[in-house]
Amino acid sequence: MQANTPSPAQRLAGKVSLITGAAQGIGLATALKFAHEGAIVIVCDVKQAAVDAAVTQCQATGAQAVGYVVDVTQRDMVDATVQSVLAQFGRIDVLVNNAGITQDARLQKMTLEQFDRVIDVNLRGVFHCAQAVTDSMVAQGSGVILNASSVVGIYGNFGQTNYAATKFGVIGFTKTWSRELGPKGIRVNAVAPGFIATPILSTIPEKVITEMAARVPLQRLGEPEDIANVYAFLASDEAAYISGAVIEVAGGLTL
């Protein structure tokens, strides 16, 4: 299948880009940004209806997009998706490991189920996806892996033992893989968002959200597009000499 002819201004023209957790929030914003930049977008998420809707939105930009229902904790699903994409398009140029969850509780109250579930999605899932695409990237001599960390993974946060551990672990993945895969032509970077206005905040009282924004020197929460823009840059050839980096996108929150 041939992709639509991209305009010269599109930074990701023709790049086959697999994005996990791509049906909402930062993942959806990233899928749409990549679509606008000329990528062939592979939308992966856990609910069929949401995947279909995201694919439709990407296609509405004129981009080529396909969708897969994928639970990143299930290696067989991940492997099957990667093989299907390779069969259809012949390559995978970019992996955005965006899928992630929270199940917050203080250390004394956190259940083993809460701990294990977050580790399974946010850490093991990132490993599954990266390992599944690496052989093909090595064979083609190029590729970009982008991992979703968080400022919580750098500085910690009250009530997020499990989440902080995974996001710190993702930084370890990023540093290690950039060393291992750099000689093969593969760049690996992480993005560490701060407070971002996504559906995950829907259960938080407005007063708390206002207080969160007040802690940020830029005096606002980030938008999903703020993160998507950084992913698009890192995926592009403009970032050809950036690897092993962890880029905070937090409005100065940690200053």
Order of alpha helices (4+ residues) and beta strands (2+ residues): beta-alpha-beta-alpha-beta-alpha-beta-alpha-alpha-beta-alpha-alpha-beta-alpha-alpha-beta
